[in-house]
């Protein structure tokens, strides 16, 4: 499936499957290229370590999702 990445704007083959089994995972699958997803995975590790997030904490997960949306530009509407 071809996607136009919300973050970098390139049109390329998308991720092979949603990265997580949620609505957010489906959105990422349809809007993010594999390169930007890999960049997020590296940035995510830095955020978890820097802020010492415990992912069993709902507030920590919410913070991480907010950062993910900002990093991947998913807070912007899809282009028409």
N, C-alpha and C positions, 0 to 999 in steps of 0.2 A: 504494500500500500504506500503510495506517495503522500508525503506530508510537506506542508510549508511550515517550517519551524517558527514558533511564536517568538523564540529568543533571537536566533541568528538570521531568520528570513530566507534561508536556503530551502529549495524544494529538493527533497531526496527521499530515498526509501526510508520508511519509518521503522520504529521498533518492531521486532517480530511478534510481540505480544504485549498486552498491558503489563507494566512493571509491578503493579500491586493489584489485588483483586477487589478494587473499589471503584466508585464513580470517578475519583481523582485519577486512578490508574488508567481508566478508559480515556479521560481527557488528555492525559500525558501521551498515551498511545497515538491519539489523533492529531496532536499539536506540537510534538517535540521530536527533533531528530536524534539519532543515536549518539552523535558527538556531544551535543549539549546535555543529554541525559548522563553520559559518562562524566562530564564536567561537574554536574550536580552531585553525583555520587562522591566525588572527591571533596567538594565543598561541604557536603553534609557531614562527613567525618570530622572536618575541621570545626564546624559549628557544634557538633555533639561534644567534642573534646574541649573546645574553648569555653562553652557555657556549662559544661559538666551536666548535660541533659541526661535524665533517666527516662527512657522511653516508655516505661510503665506508667509514668505520670501523664495524665491527659493534658495538662497545661504545657508540658514539654513537647508533646506530640503536636499540639495546636501551634506552638511557636515554630516548630520545624516545618509544618505545612505552610505557614505564612511565609517563611523564608524561601521555601521551595517555589511557591507561587510568584514571589517577587523575582527570584533568580531566573526562572524559566519564562517570565513575562506572561503567566497564565491569569494574572489579574486584569489583563486587557481583553476586550472582546475579540472574537474571531474576526479576521478580515472578511469582507463580503465578497 
